[in-house]
Amino acid sequence: MTAEGSAQPAEPDSQSPAVAPGSAWWVLIAGVLGLLASGALTVEKINILLNPSYVPSCNINPVVSCGSVMVTPQASVLGFPNPLIGIAAFTVVVVTGVLAVAKVTLPQWYWVGLGVGTLVGAAFVHWLIFQSLYRIGALCPYCMVVWAVTIPLLVVVGGIVSRPVLENRGGAVAFQLYRWRWSITALWFTAVVLLILVRFREYWATLF
């Protein structure tokens, strides 16, 4: 067989390129923090169900009070406590983070699926932010931990998913979004913090 006859066309690689160590640790840390916060919320919710007069440990003041949030319909959107969704979702994230840190190469479709799931989770988180600020009028500390880790998790997973595309055929706009993703994330956090400050400005004023 000639060299020309033995040559075979390269098949597309279904494996995602190796995840950078920094991104792998981001995924793992975000998963652990989200899982811990979801677990703590679940424990507090169980205590409230067992004893309606129970005062959650995360009730800090009239504004920062998870007890005020956990008894609302928004806290059980699917008919059961939202933290149970978080426990299931962040368990997947933790396992993914462990595999990524261990340099186990996962298929690209897996990262795409995780990216889609994280995007849905981020949309849900922003709905909950709106509900907390403008419908419930209280902030849940453990919920805010979930908010805080979901946003950068979306950025990191999005970067992992989009990097192969950008390297092969990414456009100028997509590349600039990828390049400035952490600056955009910082602005994102700043916007949420400003919304919180403005919404509860009357209460904050009483603290000074």
RATA-V87005 format. One record per backbone hydrogen bond with DSSP energy under -1.0 kcal/mol. NH is the residue of the N-H (numbers start at 1). CO is the residue of the C=O. Records with the same first field share a line. If there is no record, write none. Layout:
# RATA-V87005
NH->CO ; CO
This chain:
# RATA-V87005
6->2
7->3
16->106
24->20
25->21
26->22
27->23
28->24
29->25
30->26
31->27
32->28
33->29
34->30
35->31
36->32
37->33
38->34
39->35
40->36
41->37
42->38
43->39
44->40
45->41
46->42
47->43
48->44
49->45
50->46
51->47
54->51
59->56
60->58 ; 64
61->64
65->63 ; 139
70->66
72->69
75->72
76->73
79->76
82->75
84->81
85->82
86->82
87->83
88->84
89->85
90->86
91->87
92->88
93->89
94->90
95->91
96->92
97->93
98->94
99->95
100->96
101->97
102->98
103->100
104->99
108->14
111->107
112->108
113->109
114->110
115->111
116->112
117->113
118->114
119->115
120->116
121->117
122->118
123->119
124->120
125->121
126->122
127->123
128->124
129->125
130->126
131->127
132->128
133->129
134->130
135->131
136->131
137->132
138->132
139->63
144->140
145->141
146->142
147->143
148->144
149->145
150->146
151->147
153->149
154->150
155->151
156->152
157->153
158->154
159->155
160->156
161->157
162->158
163->159
166->162
167->163
168->164
169->165
170->166
175->171
176->172
177->173
178->174
179->175
180->176
181->178
184->180
185->181
186->182
187->183
188->184
189->185
190->186
191->187
192->188
193->189
194->190
195->191
196->192
197->193
198->194
199->195
200->196
201->198
204->200
205->201
206->203
207->204
208->205
